[in-house]
Amino acid sequence: MTTNSVDAATTPENRPAPDFMTPDQPALPEGLTPVERAHAWVIRCRFAISWAPFMIGALVLDNFVFEEFAWRGAVSAVIWFVALSAIIVAPQRIYRRIGYHLGPKSLRVVKGWLFHTDTIVPFVRVQHIDVARGPLEKIFGTASLIVHTAGTHNSVVVLPGLEPERAKEIRETIRAQIKTDWQ
């Protein structure tokens, strides 16, 4: 015997949107804290700065080198399309995948859109900690926590996109834990 009842949770109206359709929500594993939203703009500005020479170079090529060709403007169009796509799409995807968890004995940092890294830093391995703010981070009100650990491979762990006060708070928490470990 077949019934025509449909479970309300499986109807299209009640299903949550797929991860790629909610660009404003962090896409992090359970229990992680996302970084500040302003960090997406820091990433976007860095992308724009990185792509600017290619965009300008394409315009120069089209206007001075390829001025006699019938396909003049095609190089600029392609480069500008790729650059603007990268500047608009990639920063948001990168931002959504940066998160952290400050535990009692370790710091977990998860980041990566194309290349995912999940790093756990035990406090007993920490050598020193920095809070850094570059010009873009100052403009957008964020900071990066830089944790230097013992060892050679992956001995520097960077947690970008924190509120400056939160970065200092995490630094002090780790510093206090390191002091108790050595006493």
C-alpha positions as CSV (number, residue, x, y, z in Angstrom):
1,M,0.0,0.0,0.0
2,T,1.4,3.4,-1.0
3,T,0.7,6.6,0.7
4,N,1.0,10.1,-0.8
5,S,2.1,11.8,2.4
6,V,5.4,13.6,2.2
7,D,7.6,14.3,5.2
8,A,7.5,18.1,5.8
9,A,11.3,18.1,6.4
10,T,12.0,16.8,3.0
11,T,10.0,19.2,1.0
12,P,12.0,21.8,-1.0
13,E,10.6,24.7,1.0
14,N,11.8,23.3,4.3
15,R,15.2,22.0,3.3
16,P,18.2,24.3,4.3
17,A,20.0,25.9,1.4
18,P,23.2,24.1,0.2
19,D,26.5,25.5,1.5
20,F,27.4,27.3,-1.7
21,M,24.1,29.2,-1.8
22,T,24.6,30.9,1.6
23,P,27.6,33.0,1.0
24,D,27.2,35.1,4.1
25,Q,27.3,32.2,6.5
26,P,30.6,30.6,7.6
27,A,31.2,27.1,6.3
28,L,33.1,25.7,9.2
29,P,33.1,22.4,11.2
30,E,31.1,22.3,14.3
31,G,32.5,24.1,17.4
32,L,34.7,26.6,15.5
33,T,34.4,30.4,15.8
34,P,34.4,32.3,12.5
35,V,36.7,35.3,12.1
36,E,35.4,38.9,11.7
37,R,33.3,39.7,8.7
38,A,35.6,42.6,7.8
39,H,38.3,40.2,7.0
40,A,36.5,39.4,3.7
41,W,37.2,43.0,2.7
42,V,40.8,42.7,3.6
43,I,41.1,39.6,1.4
44,R,39.1,41.4,-1.4
45,C,41.5,44.4,-1.3
46,R,44.5,42.1,-1.4
47,F,43.1,40.4,-4.5
48,A,42.4,43.7,-6.1
49,I,46.0,44.9,-5.5
50,S,47.4,41.6,-6.8
51,W,45.3,41.7,-10.0
52,A,45.8,45.4,-10.7
53,P,49.1,45.0,-12.6
54,F,47.6,42.3,-14.9
55,M,44.6,44.5,-15.6
56,I,46.7,47.5,-16.4
57,G,49.1,45.4,-18.4
58,A,46.2,44.0,-20.5
59,L,45.0,47.5,-21.2
60,V,48.6,48.6,-22.3
61,L,48.9,45.5,-24.5
62,D,45.6,46.1,-26.2
63,N,46.2,49.8,-26.7
64,F,49.8,49.8,-27.8
65,V,50.9,46.3,-28.9
66,F,47.7,44.9,-30.4
67,E,46.2,48.1,-31.8
68,E,46.4,46.8,-35.4
69,F,44.8,43.5,-34.7
70,A,41.1,42.7,-35.3
71,W,40.8,41.1,-31.9
72,R,42.0,44.2,-30.1
73,G,40.4,44.4,-26.7
74,A,39.9,40.7,-26.3
75,V,43.0,40.3,-24.0
76,S,41.7,43.1,-21.8
77,A,38.2,41.7,-21.7
78,V,39.4,38.2,-20.7
79,I,41.9,39.5,-18.1
80,W,39.3,41.9,-16.6
81,F,36.6,39.2,-16.5
82,V,38.9,36.8,-14.7
83,A,40.2,39.4,-12.4
84,L,36.8,40.8,-11.4
85,S,35.5,37.3,-11.0
86,A,38.4,36.4,-8.7
87,I,38.0,39.7,-6.7
88,I,34.3,39.2,-6.2
89,V,34.0,35.4,-5.6
90,A,37.2,34.1,-4.1
91,P,37.5,36.4,-1.0
92,Q,34.0,35.5,0.3
93,R,34.7,31.8,-0.1
94,I,38.1,32.1,1.6
95,Y,36.6,34.2,4.5
96,R,33.8,31.6,5.1
97,R,36.3,28.9,5.7
98,I,38.5,30.5,8.4
99,G,37.8,29.7,11.9
100,Y,39.4,28.8,15.2
101,H,38.8,27.2,18.6
102,L,40.7,28.2,21.7
103,G,40.8,25.1,24.0
104,P,42.2,24.8,27.5
105,K,45.5,23.3,26.2
106,S,45.6,24.1,22.4
107,L,44.5,26.5,19.6
108,R,42.9,25.0,16.6
109,V,43.0,27.0,13.3
110,V,41.0,25.9,10.3
111,K,41.3,27.6,6.9
112,G,41.3,27.0,3.2
113,W,38.9,27.0,0.3
114,L,40.9,25.2,-2.3
115,F,43.5,23.8,0.0
116,H,42.1,23.0,3.4
117,T,44.3,23.0,6.5
118,D,43.3,22.1,10.1
119,T,46.1,23.0,12.5
120,I,46.2,22.2,16.2
121,V,48.8,24.1,18.2
122,P,49.5,22.7,21.7
123,F,50.4,25.5,24.0
124,V,53.5,23.6,25.3
125,R,54.9,24.0,21.7
126,V,54.5,27.8,21.5
127,Q,57.7,29.8,21.5
128,H,56.2,33.3,21.1
129,I,53.1,35.0,20.0
130,D,52.6,38.2,17.9
131,V,49.6,40.3,17.1
132,A,50.1,42.0,13.7
133,R,48.1,44.7,11.9
134,G,49.0,45.8,8.4
135,P,47.5,48.9,6.7
136,L,44.5,47.0,5.3
137,E,43.8,45.4,8.6
138,K,44.0,48.7,10.3
139,I,41.5,50.2,7.8
140,F,39.0,47.4,8.3
141,G,39.6,46.9,12.0
142,T,41.1,43.4,12.1
143,A,44.3,41.9,13.3
144,S,46.3,38.6,12.9
145,L,47.5,36.4,15.7
146,I,50.8,34.8,14.8
147,V,51.9,31.8,16.8
148,H,55.5,30.6,16.5
149,T,56.0,27.1,17.6
150,A,59.0,24.8,18.2
151,G,60.0,22.9,15.1
152,T,60.8,23.7,11.5
153,H,57.9,22.5,9.4
154,N,54.8,24.7,9.8
155,S,56.4,26.4,12.8
156,V,54.3,29.6,12.2
157,V,50.6,29.5,12.5
158,V,48.6,32.6,11.4
159,L,45.1,33.3,12.5
160,P,43.9,36.3,10.5
161,G,40.7,38.3,10.7
162,L,40.4,38.7,14.5
163,E,39.1,41.8,16.2
164,P,42.3,43.4,17.7
165,E,41.0,43.1,21.3
166,R,40.2,39.4,20.7
167,A,43.6,38.8,19.2
168,K,45.2,40.3,22.3
169,E,42.9,38.3,24.6
170,I,43.9,35.1,22.9
171,R,47.6,36.1,23.1
172,E,47.3,36.7,26.8
173,T,45.4,33.4,27.4
174,I,48.1,31.5,25.6
175,R,50.9,33.5,27.4
176,A,49.3,32.7,30.8
177,Q,49.1,29.0,29.9
178,I,52.7,29.0,28.8
179,K,53.8,30.5,32.1
180,T,51.9,27.9,34.1
181,D,53.5,25.1,32.0
182,W,57.0,26.3,32.8
183,Q,56.5,26.8,36.6
